[in-house]
Amino acid sequence: MALPQKTLEALLRSTFPGANIVVQDLRGDEDHFLVEITAAVFQGKTKLQQHRLVYAALGPTLKESIHALSLKTYILSHDPKN
């Protein structure tokens, strides 16, 4: 089951407001994605903890609609709301 790129991006934006999020459909099949997220919420967390936050945000969508996910997370050094 495919997942539209815009749907994936909207799900991540709702979970990580204020984050810089880039979603790329790697094969054009809505099944293989590269996701880059730069968020303040990652401050003080290990890469593993950061990735777990993203996996938790995707929940069942990750298991049901995404075959391959390449994930890169970065720490946003300031809160863009300020």
C-alpha positions in Angstrom: 0.0 0.0 0.0 1.5 3.3 -1.1 1.6 6.5 0.9 1.5 9.9 -0.9 4.6 12.0 -0.1 2.4 14.9 0.9 0.5 12.8 3.4 3.7 11.6 5.0 5.0 15.2 5.2 1.8 16.4 6.7 1.9 13.7 9.4 5.4 14.6 10.3 4.7 18.4 10.3 1.7 17.8 12.7 4.0 15.9 15.1 7.0 18.2 14.8 5.6 21.7 14.5 8.3 24.3 13.7 10.7 21.6 12.4 12.4 21.8 9.0 11.2 18.7 7.2 12.3 17.4 3.8 10.6 14.3 2.3 11.8 12.7 -0.9 10.2 9.9 -2.7 13.3 8.0 -3.7 11.7 5.8 -6.5 8.5 7.6 -7.4 6.5 4.7 -6.0 5.3 6.3 -2.8 6.9 3.4 -1.0 10.6 4.3 -0.5 11.3 7.6 1.3 14.2 9.7 2.5 13.1 11.9 5.4 15.3 14.7 6.9 14.0 16.4 10.0 15.7 19.2 11.9 13.9 19.9 15.1 14.5 21.5 18.5 12.8 18.6 20.2 15.8 16.4 19.4 18.0 18.6 21.7 19.7 16.4 24.3 18.6 13.1 22.7 20.8 10.5 21.1 20.3 9.6 17.4 18.5 6.4 18.5 16.1 8.4 20.7 15.5 10.9 17.8 14.7 8.1 15.4 12.4 6.5 17.9 10.4 9.8 18.1 10.0 9.8 14.4 9.0 6.1 14.3 6.4 6.7 17.1 5.0 9.6 15.1 4.5 7.4 12.1 3.0 4.5 14.1 1.1 2.0 12.0 1.7 4.0 8.8 5.4 2.9 9.0 4.4 -0.8 9.0 1.5 -0.6 6.6 2.4 1.9 4.0 6.2 2.4 3.8 8.6 -0.3 2.5 11.8 1.6 3.0 12.6 4.7 5.1 16.0 6.4 5.2 15.9 8.8 8.1 18.3 11.7 9.0 17.7 13.8 12.1 19.4 17.0 13.2 19.1 19.3 16.1 17.6 22.7 15.5 19.7 25.0 17.5 17.0 27.5 18.3 13.2 27.7 18.5 11.9 29.3 15.3 8.9 30.6 17.2 11.1 33.1 19.1 
